Amino acid sequence: MKSGPGTGNPRAGPALSVSVRRPEYAAGGNAERVGEGGSIFGAVVGEAGDIEVWGPAATDGMISAMSQNIAVVGAYGSGKTLLSRALSHATGLPYTQGTAMREPIGGEGKHIWKWTPGELLQLTVKRYAERVVNEGRQTGGFISDGSILHEYIFAKLRLVVGPVPESDAPLDTRFRDEVTAALEEVADNIGRLAQQHAATAYDVFFHLPIEFGLAEDNRPINEHFRSLSDQVMLPVLDQLGVPVHSVTGSPEERLEKVLAVTGLPTVMDVGKAVALGRRQ
């Protein structure tokens, strides 16, 4: 569905610049810079702010506006759940996720920091299966909170650096003993399954950069862990061949940008959708 002058879409506004990130990635050099008035997925981007885009260039008609499989990704506490729920309210597309990453079978009542590696990997596989099943039930498009990649990246980092690493030094510079290396290999093989699924299951990713700190009463991990999450996530997204858009700003601004990029028709205004998302 196109959005812009003459299309009757009420979201269309003054065009803004949209830049392609990491153009060297696109296979065959098919990434390109989209300038003022640029169109992505047939949607003219509105006035909410610049949107950074990377991955293969998109063209009109590439994705049906009414059947998009959308994944919202980012580090813990970046606002994924609020944006995913608000987008679901605004568009009517179903919201999907796995169950909360807690309470491994056999480890009920344990704090997240005290999970054994086996319990962590058990939960990773459980969430992977739940996401595949839940997303597979949706035949007319969906919005995935976190995507199937989320648990794999969490598990990999938790195994290598723990929940509260002392720095955000790159993961490839970290020492692993033999046991940690073996456990990480298991996580990476689960990750290969997740990446294979993600490459075909999602039409577009929206990445939320870390723009604000964790709430004081919600700190199962620390800020270094969050930074490392993005360090691991972004290269994985680059390899999938699926368009990735980085969106910033307030929840309302983020939602406006996603709607502008996708061209999705709305059933509710942005303010009301965000308010409902906050209440869930």
Secondary structure, DSSP 8 states (H G I E B T S, - for coil): --BSTTTT-TT--S---EEEE-GGGSGGG----B-TT-EETTEE--TT--EEEESS---TTSS-TTS-EEEEEESTTSSHHHHHHHHHHHH---EE----S---TT-TT--GGG--HHHHHHHHHHHHHHHHHHHHT-SS-EEEES-TTHHHHHHHHHHHH-SS-S----GGGS---HHHHHHHHHHHHHHHHHHHHHHHH-SEEEEE---S---TT--SS-HHHHHHHHHHHHHHHHHHTS-EEE--SSHHHHHHHHHHHH----SS-HHHHHHHHHH-
